[in-house]
Amino acid sequence: MIDIDEIVENFDFFDEWDARYQYLIELGESLLPMPDALKVEENWVKPCMSTVHVSAHREKDDSSLIYFKGDCDTAIIKGVLALLIDLLSHRTLNEICSMDVDSLFRRLKLEEHLSPNRHVGIYAIKEKMIERAEALSKVEPSKLESRVFS
């Protein structure tokens, strides 16, 4: 499980925004593929200009923990999505909801380097992740589909 300080520390290795931008792209490229079966309306982040999908799943060994899968059709937002998945996965719903993602974005100086439209999309991704985690938490673990997407 990664935390905000660790993400910021990783980005601090890069002095220039261009290098940080490239690192974000590489993070997106390393994101595991999202099965097409999960690219459905309920997982679609509609306010985002890019095509983004996010789904929430329970941890196999501890149903109180949630992890995310996601995909995006643009490189930089896919990198931000990868960051959010790393940050918010393997946590409880309360931990996910209380995570100060705004602090992460400020400390990485994303607002200084991304367009206002991308900001709207990034916050929409965060809200969709919370929405999907809340929806998952309303379902009893025994009633969930036993199929695990990997």
KAVENSUL-V464988 format. One record per residue. N is the residue number from 1. RES is the residue in one letter. PHI is phi in whole degrees, -180 to 180 (999 if undefined). NEAR is the number of other C-alpha atoms within 10 Angstrom. Layout:
# KAVENSUL-V464988
<<N/RES/PHI/NEAR> <N/RES/PHI/NEAR>>
This chain:
# KAVENSUL-V464988
<<1/M/999/9> <2/I/-101/13> <3/D/-122/12> <4/I/-59/21> <5/D/-60/12> <6/E/-66/12> <7/I/-63/16> <8/V/-62/15> <9/E/-60/12> <10/N/-61/12> <11/F/-72/19> <12/D/-66/13> <13/F/-66/10> <14/F/-105/14> <15/D/-77/9> <16/E/-102/10> <17/W/-61/15> <18/D/-58/11> <19/A/-70/13> <20/R/-67/18> <21/Y/-60/19> <22/Q/-63/15> <23/Y/-63/17> <24/L/-59/22> <25/I/-62/19> <26/E/-64/16> <27/L/-61/19> <28/G/-63/22> <29/E/-66/15> <30/S/-86/12> <31/L/-65/19> <32/L/-62/12> <33/P/-61/12> <34/M/-95/18> <35/P/-58/12> <36/D/-58/9> <37/A/-62/7> <38/L/-94/18> <39/K/-88/17> <40/V/-116/11> <41/E/-52/9> <42/E/-66/14> <43/N/-100/20> <44/W/-82/20> <45/V/-90/22> <46/K/-65/16> <47/P/-68/17> <48/C/-81/20> <49/M/-68/15> <50/S/-79/16> <51/T/-87/17> <52/V/-127/24> <53/H/-128/26> <54/V/-140/25> <55/S/-128/22> <56/A/-112/24> <57/H/-142/20> <58/R/-84/22> <59/E/-66/17> <60/K/-63/13> <61/D/-88/7> <62/D/-149/10> <63/S/-67/14> <64/S/-79/14> <65/L/-97/20> <66/I/-121/24> <67/Y/-130/21> <68/F/-121/22> <69/K/-125/24> <70/G/-162/25> <71/D/-155/25> <72/C/-150/24> <73/D/-94/12> <74/T/-123/14> <75/A/-62/18> <76/I/-70/21> <77/I/-70/26> <78/K/-63/26> <79/G/-66/24> <80/V/-65/20> <81/L/-60/26> <82/A/-60/25> <83/L/-59/19> <84/L/-65/20> <85/I/-63/21> <86/D/-61/20> <87/L/-71/22> <88/L/-96/25> <89/S/-77/23> <90/H/66/21> <91/R/-133/18> <92/T/-79/20> <93/L/-59/19> <94/N/-61/12> <95/E/-65/14> <96/I/-63/22> <97/C/-68/18> <98/S/-93/10> <99/M/-65/16> <100/D/-88/11> <101/V/-66/17> <102/D/-58/13> <103/S/-61/12> <104/L/-59/19> <105/F/-63/18> <106/R/-65/11> <107/R/-67/17> <108/L/-85/19> <109/K/62/13> <110/L/-64/18> <111/E/-63/14> <112/E/-78/11> <113/H/-121/13> <114/L/-117/13> <115/S/-67/10> <116/P/-56/11> <117/N/-63/11> <118/R/-69/19> <119/H/-60/17> <120/V/-58/13> <121/G/-64/20> <122/I/-64/22> <123/Y/-68/16> <124/A/-66/17> <125/I/-63/26> <126/K/-58/20> <127/E/-65/14> <128/K/-66/23> <129/M/-63/28> <130/I/-65/19> <131/E/-59/18> <132/R/-67/18> <133/A/-66/24> <134/E/-65/17> <135/A/-63/11> <136/L/-64/18> <137/S/-70/19> <138/K/-81/8> <139/V/-100/10> <140/E/-65/9> <141/P/-54/14> <142/S/-70/8> <143/K/-97/7> <144/L/-76/11> <145/E/-60/7> <146/S/-76/9> <147/R/-69/6> <148/V/-108/9> <149/F/-88/10> <150/S/-130/8>>
